């Protein structure tokens, strides 16, 4: 291979090969993406298990430092902290579901009880705007809740096969999550062995210098991901609690449902808080319009405080990425991977920024310095003019 690199045609051949490969990839991007997604689907429980383990790991490390730090047995200390972290995770999940399910049922029942009033208001709005003739059969559909429910039942009966298929798929999804949860417990329990195995493999494959650089790169990526996940969840928890306190003080309904919704959508950068505020306002306007107005005003104030005070205090200079790069990352991530791409956009952009600053720029500056030193040495070696 080394002798080919010295040939004058070698760089051109490599460039042409890369160009042909990119052309083939781009012209067949749909089938390639579909095949890749199908292949990844076989490992989906493992991937979800790794994600759950990564989310629970900071909590386990916190318990190990604060609660079990006096335990001299390292293996026992790790095991107890992992078990307590998973118990905490399950209790929090159960608490959230216990709050959400009754309030979701209440909101659906409230909507059903007041459906005729909402339909009458919608019909009156259409008549006031004078657009009834442009909406086809919508005006007849709004005459009564019975007519609307009959139409919905007709749609359901026509799509019963799709509904059954979707229900079965949801059941498989729940079963897959359960498997992933058990896998995550084993992953976090064996994390030290997994790390050592990966280190031995990399050390056997690489030179010592290359291994040290790779280990440093992986360490920095791990720090970025862990701090982002921890701080982002803590920020969402603060925002959700603040929203719950405000709604409780104002006597608003659906405190648990809307506050959990606000906290979850706050995990999605840039657009998530807007979506959460709109859905929350919609639920409240069905009960009392001024609730929705007060909620929107408070959401604007809360998100402003979160953007300019809470997030800077939590994140500090951990990421150090410009807002423009984050926005570009969110747009590209959403187009490529959907909601998962949006959630991972910020740490992905932070890692790419770290690679650019710590590796690419450093290497370019080192090469520039070598060229300058070589030019200086060549100038010194020239015979001086007499």
N, C-alpha and C positions, 0 to 999 in steps of 0.2 A: 504493500500500500504506500509506503513512504516513497518508493521510487516513482510511482505514478504522480504523486503530489508535486514532484519537481518538473514534470512535463509542462510545456507552455499551454497545451490544450486542456489541462485538468480543471482550472477554474471555470472555463466556458462550459465544459461538460457537466460540472456540478450545477451551474446556474440553469442550464437547459433542463436538466433532470428535475430540479426543484420547480421550475416553471411548468413543465408537463404534469408533474404531480399535483400542483395547485389547480391547474386547469381541469384535470380529471375529477378532482375533489369537488370543485365548485359546480361543474356541470352535472354532477351526480350527488349534489348535497342532500336532496330529499331522501333517496334510498339509503345513503350512508347514515344520515341522522336516524332514520327509522330502524335500520339494522343495529345501530349503536344503542338506541333506546331499548330495543328488544333484548339485546345482550345484557344491558345493565339491569333489566327487569329480573333476570335470574338472581341477581345479587341484592335486590332491593331490601329484603329483610336485614341483610348484613349491613348495608349502608345506613338504614334507619337505626339499627342497633349502635353503630359507631357514633351517629349523631346524638342519640340519647346519652350514650356514655360520655361524650364530650360535654354535654350540657350538665350532667350530674357531677362530673369530675371536679369542677371548682368547689362545689359544695362539700364533696368528700375531703378535699384538701383543707378546706376551712375547718371542718370538724376535727380533722387529724391534728391541726395546729392548736385549736382552742380547747377541745374537750379531752382528747386522748394523747396529748403531748407527754404526759408523765408516764405513760405505758412504755416500758423498755423493750418489749417484744415488738419488733417492727412489723412482722407478718400479722400478728394479732391486731396491732394498731391500724394497719391498712384495712383489714377485714371489718373491724367494728365501724370505722368511719364510712366505708362503702355501704354497709348495711343501713346505717343511720341515714345516709344521704338518700338512698333509694326509698326508705320509709317516708322521709320528708317529702320527696317528690310525689309519691303516691297519695299522701295525705293532702298535699296542696291540690293535686289533680281532682281528688274526690271532693274537696271543699268547693272548688270551682264548679264542678258538675252539679253539686247539691244546690248551689246558688242559681245556676243558669237554668236547669231544667224546669223548676216550678215557675220561674218568671217568664220563660218562653211559653209555657202552657197558658199562663195568665194573659200574656199579651195576645196570643192567638184567640183565646176565648173572648177577650175584650173587643178584638177586631170583629169577630163573628157577631157578637151582640149588637154592635153599632154599625154593621155593614150597610143597612138601609139608609142610615143618616149620611154616611160617607158617599153612597151612590147618589143620594138626592143632592148633596152639595156639589158633586162632580157634574151632575146633569144641569144644575142651575148655572154653574160656571160656564159650561159649554154654550148654554142658551144666551148668557150675557155677552160672550165673546162672538156670538154669531157664526160659529164654525160647525154647527151640527150637521149641515148638509154635506160637509167635506169629509166626514168621518164614517160614512157608510152605515153599517148596522150597529155602531157603538152606542148610539142614543137608545136603541131598543134594548141593548144589553144592560144599560144602566137603569132600566125601569124598576127592577126589583132584585133583591139578593137571590130569590129563587131562580130567576132567569139566569143570573150569573153562575150560580152553583150548578144548574143544569148544563150550561155550556162547559164548565170545567169537568163535570162527570163524563160528558161526551168525549172530551179530549183525552181523559184518562183511559176510557174504554178503548179508544182507537190506538192507544200506545201502550197497551197492557204488556206486550212482549218486551218492550224497551224498559218498562218499569221493573218487571221481574228480573231482567238481566242486570239492571242497575242495582237492585236490591242484593242479588247474589254477589255482584262485584264488591258492594259495600261490605258484605259479610266476609268475603275473602280479605278485604283490606283490614278489617278489625282483627282477624286471625293473624294476618301478617304482622300487624303492630304488636300483638301479644308475643309472637315469636321474637320479634326484634327487641322487645323489652327484656326477655330472658337472656338473649344474646348480649345485650348491653351490660347486664350484670356480670356475665362471665368475662366480657372484654375489659371492664374496669377492674375486675378482680385480678386479671392476669396482665395488667398493663405493663408492669415492670418486666415480666418475662418477654412480652412482645417487643418492648423497647430494646432489651438486650439482644434478642434475636435479630432485629433489624440492624442494630449496630454491628453485630458480628458479620452479617451479610455484606454490608457496605464496606466494612474494613477489609474483607477478603476480596472485594471487587475493585477497590480503589487504592491509589497510593496514599500515603499518610497525609500529604498536603491537600490532595483532593478530598479526602475523607473529612479533614478538619473544616474545610470550606463548606462542604455539604452539611455537616453537622451544625455549623453556625447558622447556615441558611434555614435549616429545618427548625432550629431553636427560635429564631426570630419570627418565623411564620407562626409557630405555636404560641408565642407570646402575643402576637397581634390578634390571632383568633380567640384565644382565651380571654384576653382583656376586653375585646369587643363584645363577646358573648356575655360575659359577666356584667360589664357596665351597661350594655343595652337592656338586659333583663332588669337590672336594678333601676334604670331610668324609667322603664315601662311600669314597674311596680310603684314608683313614686308618683308618676302621672295618674295611674289608676286609683291610688289611695286618695290623692288630692281631689280627683273628680268625684269619688264616693263621698268625701266629707262635704263638698259643696252641695251635691244633690241631697244629702241628708239634712243639711242646714235649711235648704229651701223646701223640704218636704216633698220632693219629687218621687215618682214611682220608678220601678225597674232599676234601683240603684246598683244591685249586683250585676245584672245583665249588661247595662250600658257601661259601667266602670270596667268590667272585664273586657268588653269590646274595645273600649278606648285604650286599655293597656296593651291588648294584643295588636291592634292596628298601629300602635305607636312603635312596635318593633319594625314595621315597614318604613324605611326612610322616605322623607319628602312627601309622598302622596298618602301614606297610611293614616296620619292624623286627620287629614281632610275627609277621607272615607269614613273613619270612625265618627267624626263630628256630624256628618250628614246623616248617617244611619241613626245615631242617637237622637238627633233633632227630629227625624221622621217619627220615631217611636213616641217621643214626647208630645209632638204636635197633635197626635191622635187623642191624647188625654186632655191637654190644655195648651193652647198656642203660646201663652206667655212663658211656659216652661221651656219650650223650644227656643224662644228668643233669648232667654237668660242663659240657657245652656250653650248656645252658639257664642254669645259674648264671652262667657267664662272660658270656653274652649280656645278662643283667640288669645285671651290673656294667658292661659295656661301654656299654650304652645309657644308663645313669645318668651315667657319665663323659662321654659324648657330649652329653647334654642339658644338663648343668650346667657343663661345662668346655670341651669342644672346640668346640661350636657357638657359645657366647658369645665365645670367643677369635677364631673365624673371622669371624662375622657382625658382632660388636660391636653398634653402634646403626644398622647399615645399613638395616634394615627398621623397627624400632621399632613393631611391631604387636603388640597384645595376643594372648595365646593363645586367648581366646574368639573373637575375630574370625577367627583362622586356622582354628580348628575349624569354625566356621560356613562359612567359605569352602571347606574340604575337603568338607564334607557337600553343599553346594550344587553345587560343581564336579563331584563324583562322580555326582550325580543327573543333571546336565545333559550332561556330556561324558565320563563314564567315567574311565578311568585318566589320560587327557590332562588332564581337569579337576582331578584330584587333584594331578598334577605342577605345574600352573600355578596352583593355588589360592593359594599363599603370595605369589608376585609380583603376582598380580591383586589380592589384598587389600591388599598394600602400595601399589600404584598408586592404588587407590580411597581408601585412607587419606591418601595424599599429596594427591589431588584435594580431599578433604574439608577437610584442614587448610590447604593452601596457596592454595586457590581459593575454596571455598564459604565457609569461616569468615572468610577475609580480606575477601571481598566483603561479607558480612553486617556485619562490624565497620565497614567503610568506610561502608556505608549508615547504620548506627546513628550513627556520628560525624557524618555529614552532617545527619541529622535533629536531633541534639542542637545542632549549630551553627546550623541554621535556626531552631530553637525559641528559642535564646538570642538570636539576632539579632532575631527577632520580638518578644521580650520587651523588648529594649533600644529598639526603635522605638516601643513604646507610649508615649503621653503620660504624663509623670510627674504624679502627684497633687499638687495644690497644698497 
